[in-house]
Amino acid sequence: MARGSSYGDNSSLPPITVTPQTNVPRRATRELPAVDNEELETQVVPVRRTGGLSVAAYYEEEHPLARHRMWLKPMLICMVVIVVGSLVVISAALHLRPGPSQLVNVTSVGTFPIQLGGSVEAFYTWQNSNGPIVNKKPIPVHTGPYSVLGKPTISASLINQVLASYNSPAAGKGQTLYNLGVKYGIDPVYALAFFWQESDFGTTGEARITRSLGNERCLADRPCIDRNRGGYALMQSWEDGFEHWYRLILYGYVQGQVTKPLVGHVCTTVDEIVPVYAPSWDNNDVAAYIAAVTHAVDTWRHGGIQV
């Protein structure tokens, strides 16, 4: 045994210092600089985000709507304005014309209710309609004989309105038709009715060429055209056609120059004139012709325009 050897010496060895093992990485064991708690509480540090999350829990967090304040307020104002404006428009529409629905009447056709404003209850008047309604002022039907003789029962102004409403080529000549009726003692309402029945006031048939109010057949004092269709008298003008019709009715029917050889008596009413004027053997419906003429007369005497 070497000198100085402690072999066999029971004296204890000095203790060895051992650092305990931990799971924390060594770099995480570094000490942070000391921070004063009071300074930490008063310090305001801007938020620094990584992936939308703050780095440290003690950072002050931003309000979620802070970045939307620039456009959020104008949007809310616009929405309020739109809502208020819509309520005003709806309210004005509902109270535009309070009261029951207004009716527009046309004497020539069936009358339907048409909503022109009013209450909410009246809004569905049109949808709930079951068809034409009865006119409040029906056209009175003349019960006596329709004599063509007499003073005018309609005005020249109404005649012009009727002709204009049908786009007649004789429009504007109502005063002439009226004056000739006065001259021959025949109510011009009958001249207007025959004019409508024969050619829709000169808009259809031979009258477009002949300018004849009553579609008169060939006459000795006027040229005759379209002989292959029976022949029709060609008038010089609408005024000439008007006067020729009045002369035919006065001399041919009222005084009997035409009717006496045919029926043996004079004719002064529509019921007596039409069977000779538009006989059934010439493909005419006499009853329908009489009904059309008398209905037109009633309509215009009542102030209507279109039949």
C-alpha positions in Angstrom: 0.0 0.0 0.0 1.3 3.3 -1.0 2.2 5.8 1.5 -0.5 8.2 2.3 -3.2 5.8 0.9 -6.5 5.9 2.7 -7.2 2.3 1.8 -8.8 0.7 4.7 -9.4 4.0 6.3 -13.0 4.3 7.5 -13.1 8.1 7.5 -16.1 9.5 5.5 -15.6 11.4 2.2 -16.8 14.9 1.7 -20.5 15.2 0.3 -21.0 15.8 -3.5 -23.5 18.5 -4.5 -26.0 17.2 -7.1 -28.4 19.5 -9.0 -31.8 17.9 -9.0 -33.2 17.1 -12.5 -36.3 18.9 -13.7 -38.5 18.9 -16.9 -38.0 22.6 -17.5 -35.5 23.4 -20.2 -32.4 25.1 -19.0 -33.1 28.3 -20.9 -36.4 28.7 -19.1 -34.7 28.9 -15.8 -33.3 32.3 -16.5 -34.4 34.9 -14.1 -36.5 37.8 -15.4 -35.6 41.2 -14.3 -37.4 42.4 -11.3 -40.5 44.5 -12.0 -42.1 46.8 -9.6 -45.7 45.7 -9.0 -47.0 49.3 -8.7 -45.3 50.2 -12.1 -46.8 47.1 -13.7 -50.3 48.2 -12.6 -50.0 51.7 -14.0 -48.2 50.9 -17.2 -50.3 50.8 -20.4 -48.6 48.8 -23.2 -50.1 48.6 -26.7 -51.5 45.3 -27.5 -49.1 43.1 -29.6 -50.9 40.2 -31.1 -49.6 36.9 -32.5 -52.3 35.0 -34.4 -55.0 37.2 -32.9 -54.0 36.5 -29.2 -52.2 38.9 -26.9 -48.7 37.9 -25.9 -49.0 38.7 -22.2 -52.1 38.4 -20.1 -51.4 41.8 -18.4 -51.7 43.7 -21.7 -54.8 45.9 -22.1 -57.3 44.3 -24.6 -59.0 46.2 -27.4 -62.8 46.4 -27.6 -64.2 43.9 -30.3 -66.2 46.7 -32.1 -63.6 49.3 -32.0 -62.3 48.7 -35.5 -65.9 48.8 -36.9 -66.9 52.2 -35.5 -66.0 54.0 -38.7 -68.8 52.4 -40.8 -71.2 51.1 -38.1 -72.6 54.4 -37.1 -73.4 55.6 -40.7 -75.0 52.3 -41.4 -77.3 52.5 -38.4 -78.3 56.0 -39.4 -79.2 54.9 -43.0 -81.3 52.0 -41.7 -83.3 54.4 -39.4 -83.9 56.8 -42.3 -85.1 53.9 -44.6 -87.5 52.6 -42.0 -88.9 56.0 -41.1 -89.3 56.9 -44.9 -91.1 53.7 -45.7 -93.5 54.2 -42.8 -94.3 57.7 -44.1 -94.9 56.5 -47.7 -97.2 53.7 -46.6 -99.1 55.9 -44.3 -99.6 58.5 -47.0 -100.8 55.9 -49.5 -103.4 54.5 -47.0 -104.7 57.9 -46.2 -104.5 59.5 -49.7 -108.2 59.4 -50.4 -110.1 58.1 -47.4 -113.6 56.9 -48.0 -115.3 54.3 -50.2 -113.9 53.3 -53.6 -114.7 55.5 -56.6 -116.6 54.1 -59.6 -115.8 55.0 -63.2 -118.9 54.4 -65.3 -119.0 53.9 -69.1 -122.5 53.6 -70.4 -121.5 51.6 -73.4 -120.2 48.6 -71.4 -120.7 46.9 -68.1 -119.5 48.9 -65.1 -116.8 47.4 -62.9 -115.6 48.8 -59.5 -112.1 50.3 -59.8 -110.2 51.2 -56.7 -108.8 54.7 -56.7 -107.5 55.0 -53.2 -109.5 54.8 -50.0 -109.5 52.6 -46.9 -107.7 49.3 -46.5 -111.0 47.5 -46.5 -111.9 48.9 -49.9 -108.5 47.8 -51.4 -109.8 44.4 -52.4 -113.0 45.7 -54.1 -111.7 44.9 -57.6 -110.5 41.4 -56.7 -113.8 40.5 -55.0 -115.9 41.8 -57.8 -118.4 39.3 -59.3 -118.9 41.2 -62.5 -120.6 44.3 -63.8 -122.7 46.3 -61.3 -125.9 48.0 -61.9 -125.5 51.7 -63.0 -126.7 54.1 -60.3 -128.5 56.1 -62.9 -129.7 53.7 -65.6 -130.6 55.1 -69.0 -134.3 55.6 -69.1 -136.1 53.7 -71.8 -138.6 55.7 -73.9 -142.0 54.0 -73.7 -143.8 55.9 -76.4 -143.3 55.8 -80.1 -140.0 57.1 -81.4 -141.2 59.7 -83.8 -138.5 61.3 -85.9 -140.4 64.6 -86.1 -139.7 67.3 -83.6 -137.2 69.8 -82.3 -133.6 68.7 -81.5 -133.2 66.7 -78.3 -129.4 66.8 -78.3 -127.0 69.6 -78.8 -124.5 70.2 -81.7 -121.7 70.0 -79.1 -122.8 66.5 -78.1 -122.9 65.4 -81.8 -119.4 66.6 -82.2 -118.3 64.7 -79.1 -119.9 61.5 -80.4 -118.3 61.7 -83.8 -114.9 62.5 -82.3 -115.1 59.6 -79.9 -115.5 57.2 -82.9 -112.8 58.8 -85.0 -115.4 59.6 -87.6 -114.2 61.2 -90.9 -117.2 63.5 -90.4 -115.9 64.7 -87.0 -116.4 68.5 -86.4 -119.5 68.7 -88.6 -122.0 68.3 -85.8 -123.3 71.8 -86.2 -124.2 71.1 -89.8 -126.1 67.9 -88.9 -127.9 69.9 -86.2 -128.9 72.8 -88.4 -130.2 70.5 -91.1 -132.4 68.7 -88.6 -133.9 72.1 -87.6 -134.4 73.0 -91.3 -136.3 69.8 -92.1 -138.2 69.4 -88.8 -136.5 66.1 -87.9 -134.7 65.5 -84.6 -131.0 65.2 -85.4 -130.6 62.5 -82.8 -132.2 60.1 -85.3 -129.9 61.1 -88.1 -126.9 60.4 -85.8 -128.4 57.0 -84.8 -128.9 55.9 -88.4 -125.3 57.1 -89.2 -124.0 54.9 -86.4 -126.0 51.9 -87.4 -125.2 52.0 -91.1 -121.4 52.6 -91.0 -120.1 53.4 -87.5 -120.2 57.1 -88.5 -118.5 56.6 -91.9 -115.6 54.4 -90.6 -116.8 51.1 -92.3 -118.4 49.9 -95.5 -119.4 51.9 -98.6 -119.8 55.1 -96.6 -116.0 55.5 -96.5 -116.2 56.3 -100.2 -119.7 57.5 -100.8 -119.9 59.9 -97.8 -123.5 58.9 -97.4 -125.0 59.1 -93.9 -127.6 56.3 -94.6 -125.8 54.2 -97.3 -128.4 55.2 -99.8 -128.8 53.2 -102.9 -128.4 54.7 -106.4 -130.3 58.0 -107.0 -131.2 59.8 -110.1 -129.3 63.0 -109.1 -126.1 61.3 -107.8 -123.4 59.1 -109.4 -123.9 55.4 -108.7 -120.9 53.2 -107.8 -120.3 49.5 -107.0 -123.3 48.3 -109.1 -122.1 44.7 -108.7 -122.9 45.0 -105.0 -126.3 46.6 -105.6 -125.2 50.2 -106.3 -124.7 53.1 -103.9 -125.1 56.8 -104.4 -121.9 58.8 -104.3 -122.4 62.1 -102.4 -120.4 65.3 -103.0 -119.4 65.7 -99.4 -120.5 64.7 -95.9 -122.7 67.8 -95.7 -124.3 66.7 -98.9 -124.8 63.2 -97.5 -126.4 64.7 -94.4 -129.0 66.8 -96.3 -129.8 64.0 -98.7 -130.7 61.7 -95.8 -133.0 64.4 -94.2 -134.8 64.9 -97.5 -135.2 61.2 -98.0 -136.8 60.8 -94.5 -139.1 63.9 -94.8 -140.3 63.4 -98.4 -139.9 59.7 -98.8 -141.3 58.5 -95.5 -143.0 61.3 -93.5 -144.9 62.6 -96.6 -145.2 59.1 -98.1 -143.5 59.5 -101.5 -141.7 56.2 -101.0 -143.8 54.4 -98.4 -147.3 54.8 -99.8 -146.7 52.7 -102.8 -145.0 50.0 -100.6 -147.0 50.0 -97.3 -149.9 52.2 -98.2 -149.3 54.9 -95.5 -146.8 57.4 -94.3 -144.1 56.5 -91.8 -143.1 58.8 -88.9 -141.7 56.5 -86.2 -138.6 54.3 -86.1 -140.8 51.1 -85.9 -142.5 52.2 -89.2 -139.5 53.5 -91.1 -136.9 50.7 -90.5 -138.9 47.8 -92.1 -139.0 49.8 -95.3 -135.5 51.4 -94.9 -133.7 48.2 -94.1 -136.1 45.3 -95.2 -135.5 41.8 -94.2 -135.3 40.6 -97.8 -132.1 42.7 -98.1 -130.4 40.5 -95.4 -131.3 42.9 -92.5 -132.4 41.9 -89.0 -135.3 44.4 -88.6 -135.9 43.9 -84.9 -132.2 44.3 -84.1 -131.9 47.4 -86.3 -134.9 49.0 -84.4 -133.4 48.1 -81.0 -130.0 49.5 -81.9 -131.4 52.8 -83.2 -133.7 53.4 -80.2 -131.0 52.4 -77.7 -128.6 54.9 -79.3 -131.3 57.6 -79.1 -131.9 56.9 -75.4 -128.1 57.0 -74.7 -127.5 60.3 -76.3 -130.6 61.9 -74.9 -129.3 60.9 -71.5 -126.0 62.6 -72.1 -123.9 59.5 -73.0 -121.3 59.5 -75.7 -120.6 56.0 -76.8 -123.3 53.5 -77.4 
